[in-house]
Amino acid sequence: MSNYNKTPFFSITGQSFTGWDSIREGLNYKINNSLSKRYILVVECYQGVYHKELIDELNCLKYSCFIHSEEAFYPEEKILEMTYPDVTDDVIFGYMSRLSYNEFLDTEKIEKRRNKIQDRAGLVIVYGHVASLICEGSSR
């Protein structure tokens, strides 16, 4: 018997929006009525996300800073070197990886992006895989 949930869901508190116009309108309302001088919008992504569509729509917002998490990862060559002990060329005994996502992030690059967030007023968008990790320690 499988324990796979074929209809997963999670409940939310607050509002939800349908369609890009409605989403942008809701975000702009929230941002414009914020008491803070800085509003951080974190858009956490997972594999399979249509990045172009999301980025195109987010570009319609008036932001002061856009940080894409891909800028904070180590170069591909270093990631391949880090994962080779698990992945290997062995199709039987290789693993995807035992490393966690945050081990692929360059701490210097993360710190530069966190400083960039701290230095900005207005809307700051942090987008991509592990975007929330980039924001850790930033006042929200």
N, C-alpha and C positions, 0 to 999 in steps of 0.2 A: 504494500500500500504506500502510495506517495504522500509526502507531506507538503508538496508544492502547492502554493496558494495561487489558484487560477484567476482570482479576482482581488488582487491586492488593492488597498486603499489606505489613506490616512486622513484623519479629520483635521480641519484647519479652523482657526479662530480668525474672524475678520471678514474681509471681502475677497471675492474672486472675480475675475474679469474674463470676458470672452472676446477675442478679436484684438488686433493690434491697436486700432484706434482707441478702444476702450481701455486697454492695458496702459498705453501711453498717457491717456487722460487721467487715469487713476494714479499712476506714478507721479505725474506732474502736480496733481493736487496735493499728494502726500509731501512731496519735496517742497513745494511752494508754501505749505503751511507748517513746515518744520520750524521749531524754535532754534535749531542748531545752525551755525554758520556753515557746517559741512554735513552733507548727507551722503552716506556710503551705500551704494546699491551693489550687493554681491550676487552675481549670477553664477551659481555653481552648475557645472556641466558634467555629463557622463558620456561614455562612448555612445556613438550613434546620433548625437545632437547635430542638427543642421546649423553649423556655426555661421555660415554666410547669412542665412535668413535672420538669425538672432542678432548678429552684429549690425546688419543693415537696419533693423528696427531700432536697436539701441542707439544707433548714430542719429536717429531723429530726435533724441533727447538732447537738451542743452547741457552738456557736461563740461566740467573744467579739467577733468583728467580721466583717461581710459587706460586701464592696465589689463593687459591680456596675460593670463598666467603662463602661457607658453614661453614668455620672455624670462621666466624665473627658473626654468628647468636647466639642468646640465645639458651640454651638447649631446647629440645623438651618439657620437663615438664613445663618450664617457659612460652613457647609459648602457650601451652594448657591452662595454667592458665590465660594468658592475653586474649585469645580469647573466653574463656568459657562464659562470659557475653553475647556475641553476638551469638555464635554457639548454646549453651545449648543443652539439650536433647529434646527440643520442636521442632518438625518437622514443625509446622505451624508458630510460631513466632520467630524462630531462624534466624540469619543472617550468611552469610559467615564470615564477619568481617568488622568492620568500621575502622580498623587500617590500616595504610599504611605500605608498605614493610619495610621502614627504622625504624619503631618502633620495629621490631623484631631483629634489629642489636644491639649488645652489644658495647657500645661506647668505652670501654677499649680495646676490641678486635680490633675494627676499628683502633684506634690510634696506636696500636702495628703494625698492617699491614701497615699503612701509614708510620710509622717510618722505617719499613723494606724496603719499596719502596725507601724512601729517601736515605737509606744507601747503595743502590746497584748501580753498574754501569752495562752497557750492557743491554740485553733484560730482561725486567720484564713483566711477563704475569699475569694479574689479570683476573680470570675466574669465571663465574657463574652468578646466579641471583643477580641483583643489583651490579655487579662488578664496574660499573661506580661510584657508591656512595662511594665505598672504596677508589677510586682514587681521590675524590674531595680534592683539596688542595695540591695534589702532582704536582710537575712541570712535564709537559709532553713534 
